[in-house]
Structure formats: C-alpha cells, structure tokens
Amino acid sequence: MKPAPSQITITLTKMQAAKVRLMQKAISEPTTYHKILGGLIDLGFATALETLYADGELDQENYLREQKQLPEYLRRSITS
C-alpha cells in the first residue's frame, strides 16, 4: 500500500506557468500540471542520485535502493 501523499502548495510565476503550458502542448495526450511536475521531480531525483553516487556521498546499496523509487524508464537511463 502506498503511503498517503503529503500536501504541498506551490505558486508558479507567470513565466513558469507559461513554460508548463508549453510542455503540456508538447505531450501527445492531455496531462495535468501535477503529472508534469511529478515527472520533473523524478528527473531531478535521478540526477541527484547520479551526482551523489559519483561524488561518493551515496554508497552502492543506498544508490540501488533509492533507484527503486524512480519510474522504470528513468531507472534504465541511469543504469545504462
């Protein structure tokens, strides 16, 4: 069972909102801000894992464990 999500409210600037709307247009199926921001968070998390592991701040056991929190396509991209 997944844990209940934490509620965070963010405010986007007009420029940020325009950028998200442009991303929405580029996606072939209708999507929400929530899904776009979730994908960006996953991408940032993957980048953080790679950086911390490369810098020796994350051991292999924790690196592999944390990768399990990523969608499959991101897991494949950082392990190839």
Legacy VTK file of the C-alpha trace (Angstrom):
# vtk DataFile Version 3.0
C-alpha trace
ASCII
DATASET POLYDATA
POINTS 80 float
0.000 0.000 0.000
1.320 3.435 -0.944
1.666 5.990 1.844
-0.694 8.961 1.704
0.808 11.828 -0.273
1.982 14.943 1.508
0.175 18.095 0.503
2.351 20.931 -0.747
1.053 24.066 -2.369
3.257 25.959 -4.778
2.793 29.195 -6.642
4.226 29.490 -10.122
5.266 32.749 -11.701
3.563 33.698 -14.951
6.707 32.626 -16.814
6.835 29.240 -15.062
3.143 28.619 -15.751
3.665 29.509 -19.420
6.543 27.022 -19.594
4.392 24.270 -18.084
1.607 25.046 -20.571
4.133 24.732 -23.396
5.206 21.349 -22.003
1.541 20.316 -21.932
1.245 21.159 -25.648
4.291 19.016 -26.445
2.802 15.918 -24.803
0.649 13.870 -27.179
-2.030 13.083 -24.600
-3.767 15.554 -22.277
-1.937 15.899 -18.967
-2.006 17.959 -15.792
0.426 20.286 -14.069
0.634 17.641 -11.344
1.885 14.960 -13.750
4.361 17.308 -15.418
5.782 18.496 -12.093
5.909 14.909 -10.827
7.969 13.936 -13.869
10.320 16.861 -13.327
10.770 15.870 -9.677
11.614 12.307 -10.749
14.154 13.645 -13.242
15.731 15.858 -10.579
15.795 12.937 -8.135
17.547 10.747 -10.727
20.117 13.486 -11.340
20.686 13.863 -7.586
21.223 10.102 -7.207
23.769 10.060 -10.025
25.596 13.101 -8.655
25.725 11.874 -5.051
26.816 8.393 -6.126
29.539 9.779 -8.433
30.766 12.067 -5.625
30.956 9.142 -3.199
28.275 10.623 -0.944
25.908 7.701 -1.586
27.049 4.092 -1.309
26.016 1.469 -3.849
23.456 -0.159 -1.548
21.598 3.111 -0.958
22.008 4.145 -4.597
20.335 0.936 -5.785
17.635 1.138 -3.105
16.760 4.739 -3.976
16.607 3.905 -7.695
13.554 1.772 -6.933
11.628 5.000 -6.292
12.096 6.031 -9.928
9.875 5.125 -12.866
11.280 2.272 -14.957
12.309 4.475 -17.891
14.494 6.622 -15.598
15.991 3.583 -13.887
17.041 2.252 -17.277
18.511 5.601 -18.324
20.769 5.993 -15.293
21.982 2.415 -15.254
22.933 2.261 -18.937
LINES 1 81
80 0 1 2 3 4 5 6 7 8 9 10 11 12 13 14 15 16 17 18 19 20 21 22 23 24 25 26 27 28 29 30 31 32 33 34 35 36 37 38 39 40 41 42 43 44 45 46 47 48 49 50 51 52 53 54 55 56 57 58 59 60 61 62 63 64 65 66 67 68 69 70 71 72 73 74 75 76 77 78 79
